[in-house]
Every structure is written in C-alpha cells, then in structure tokens.
C-alpha cells in the first residue's frame, strides 16, 4: 500500500452482515452440541450405574447384605466416591436400595436437563432402560425392562 493510502475500516452494513452470518452458524451448531452433551451425560450415567453395581457386589461380600446408596459412600473405605453417593451426578439423580438378597439402582434425568433416557441395574449386572423408570423403581420392575446394552 502506498504511504498516503487512507484506510477507512468497515461499514456498518459489513459488520451487521458478518454478525448475521455468525449468528446463523451458531444456531446451526447449538442443536448438535445439545445432542452431544445429552449422549455424554447418558454415557456417564451408565458408567456410574455399573460402578454402583460393582460396589454393591463388593459390599455384599463384606457385609452379607446389599446397601443403600449413601452407605456405599460412607463405609470405610468407601465403595463409591462422595459425589456419586450424594445421588446427583452429570444431570442425573441416582438411587440404590437393597436387602440381603437383591438390589436395584436407578439413574433418572434431573428435571429440565438434556438427558432423555433413564436407566436401572440389578444384581444380575444387566443395564436396562425405559422412559417409565423412576427413582423409586422396584427390583422386579427393573428386570422387566429392555436391556440398554
């Protein structure tokens, strides 16, 4: 450029056009991002339920009974981490209850979050899914649902 060239910058129309194009691109990317986040949360919930199932089996070997979710985190040493024992992780609410012979654990999406599917698992180690799964699911109800694996 010559030394005396005048650079005037961008016009308002050019800036508005660039802003509009960026807005359109962002609106196209956000739904895909939401789906990716929901899948990631579902994967984390599935992994957490398998962790709970493994912890329940280990707890039963030691105590001859299955435990409540909080007991798995409060034992010394703990069978699961405090975050999972609190019952809330990755936009899911977790529950687990058991007796001397069986247990059931569930992962239900927290209200107004991106995950869609609920999951449950029992002592047979099969992860199951159904929209009807709630936090107070029974053992036999869980075993009646379709495998998620």
Secondary structure in CASP SS format (residue, H / E / C, confidence):
PFRMAT SS
TARGET T0000
AUTHOR 0000-0000-0000
METHOD secondary structure of the structure
MODEL  1
X C 1.00
X C 1.00
X C 1.00
X C 1.00
X C 1.00
X C 1.00
X C 1.00
X C 1.00
X C 1.00
X C 1.00
X C 1.00
X H 1.00
X H 1.00
X H 1.00
X H 1.00
X H 1.00
X H 1.00
X H 1.00
X H 1.00
X H 1.00
X H 1.00
X H 1.00
X H 1.00
X H 1.00
X H 1.00
X H 1.00
X H 1.00
X H 1.00
X H 1.00
X H 1.00
X H 1.00
X H 1.00
X H 1.00
X H 1.00
X H 1.00
X H 1.00
X H 1.00
X H 1.00
X H 1.00
X H 1.00
X H 1.00
X H 1.00
X H 1.00
X H 1.00
X H 1.00
X H 1.00
X H 1.00
X H 1.00
X H 1.00
X H 1.00
X H 1.00
X H 1.00
X H 1.00
X H 1.00
X H 1.00
X H 1.00
X H 1.00
X H 1.00
X H 1.00
X H 1.00
X H 1.00
X H 1.00
X H 1.00
X C 1.00
X C 1.00
X C 1.00
X C 1.00
X C 1.00
X H 1.00
X H 1.00
X H 1.00
X H 1.00
X H 1.00
X H 1.00
X C 1.00
X C 1.00
X C 1.00
X C 1.00
X C 1.00
X C 1.00
X C 1.00
X H 1.00
X H 1.00
X H 1.00
X H 1.00
X C 1.00
X C 1.00
X E 1.00
X E 1.00
X C 1.00
X C 1.00
X E 1.00
X E 1.00
X E 1.00
X E 1.00
X E 1.00
X E 1.00
X E 1.00
X C 1.00
X C 1.00
X C 1.00
X C 1.00
X E 1.00
X E 1.00
X E 1.00
X E 1.00
X E 1.00
X E 1.00
X E 1.00
X C 1.00
X C 1.00
X C 1.00
X C 1.00
X C 1.00
X C 1.00
X C 1.00
X C 1.00
X C 1.00
X E 1.00
X E 1.00
X E 1.00
X E 1.00
X C 1.00
X C 1.00
X C 1.00
X C 1.00
X E 1.00
X E 1.00
X E 1.00
X C 1.00
X C 1.00
X C 1.00
X C 1.00
X C 1.00
X C 1.00
X C 1.00
X C 1.00
X C 1.00
X H 1.00
X H 1.00
X H 1.00
X H 1.00
X H 1.00
X C 1.00
X C 1.00
X E 1.00
X E 1.00
X C 1.00
X C 1.00
END
